[in-house]
C-alpha cells in the first residue's frame, strides 16, 4: 500500500512539480478534477455525463448539432457564443485589476448597468450614424464605469470604507435608480423592459448574411482581446503595474517604499470600473439591446469565479472565461437535450471554482511530496 502511495505521489510530482508551469498545470488539474466530480453528479442523476458535456459544446457552437433551424448552423451558434463571451472577458478583467491592488470589486454588475444605461439614453436612442455612435458608446461606457469605480476607490482611500460594502450598496442604488427611469421614461409597453436601442449604436451586427446563414457578429471581441494584452503588458512591464501589485501584496511595505497607496488604489478602481463599463457596453448594447429593470447581470458575479480561475492573469482569464462561458451558454441546450436541469451548469461552475480555490493547497502538497522524494533519493545516495 505504501509503495502504491509513493507511486501516486511521484506521478503527481512529475505532472505538477515544475514550479515554472504551475500557474497553468494546477488550474488545469483543478478543472479536470471538477469535471470528473461533475460527471459523478450527472451519473447519480441517471444521465450520461459524456452526452451532457457534449451538449454543452453543441450549445456553444463548438460541436455540430443533429439539426438546425433555417438560417442557423454551427457557425452562427459559435458567433452567438463569442458575443456572450465578450462581456465576460471585460468583467473578469475588471475583477482582476482590483484584485491586483488588493481590492475586491463586487460591484461589476452595477457598473455595467450604470454604463449601459447612460450610453443607451445618450447615444442608443439617438439618430447618430454608426461610425460615430459605436465609438461614442464605448467611450461613454468606459467613462461612466470609471466614475463609479473611482467613487468606490475614493471612499476606500479617504474614509476607509470597505470596498465590498460600498460596491454592493452602489449596486442597489444603480439597480433601482435605473429601474425608476426605465419605468417612467424608457419602458417598452409590450416587453416591460427598456426600449431597444438603435442598430447604429449596437456593438453587435445583427442577422448578417454569411452564405446561406444569418448570424450575429460581435465587434467587441477584438477590443476585449486587445485590452487583455494591454493589461498584461501594464502589469508586467510598467512601474504603475509594479506599484499596483506591490500594494496588493503589502500595503504597509508599499507605503514605506514611497508608493502613493491611496492614489494608486483610486486609479486601480477607476480602471476596474472602466473595464466593467466596457462589459456593460458589450452586454447591454451588444449581446442584448435593452435592459430589464431591477435586474443585475449575472455576468458581473460570474466574473469573480472566472478571474480567480485565471489567477487574475489576463491570459488566464481569456482561457477561463472561455471555459465558463461554454458551461453557461450551453446549459440551455444541455437541459433540453439531456433532460438535465440547467442549474447543473451552475453546479459544475461551482465545482470548478471550489477546486480552483484549493490551488494553493495542491501546490503545498506537491512541494511537500517533492521535498520528501528528494530527501529519500539523497538518503539512498548516502547509503
Buried (B, 14 or more C-beta within 10 A) or exposed (E): EEEEEBEEBBEBBEEBBEEEEBBBBBBEBBBEBBBEBBBEBBEEBEBEBEBBBBBBBBBBBBBEBEEEEEEBBBEBBBBBBBBBBBBBBBBBBBBBBBBBBBBBBBBBBBBBBBBBBBBBBBBBBBEBEEEEBBEBBBEBBBBBBBBBBBBBBBBBBEEEBEBBEBBBBBBEEBBEEBBEBBEEEBBEEEEEBBBBBBEBBBBBBEEEEEEEBBBBBBBBBEBBBEBBEEBBEBBEEEEBBBBBBBBBEEBEEBEEEEBEBBEBBBBBBBBBBBBBBBBBBBBBBBBBBBBBBEEBBEBBBBBBBBBBBBBBBBBBBBBBBBBBBBBBBBBBBBBEBBEBEBEBBBBBBEBBBBBBEBBEEBBEBBBEBBEEBEEEEEEEEEE
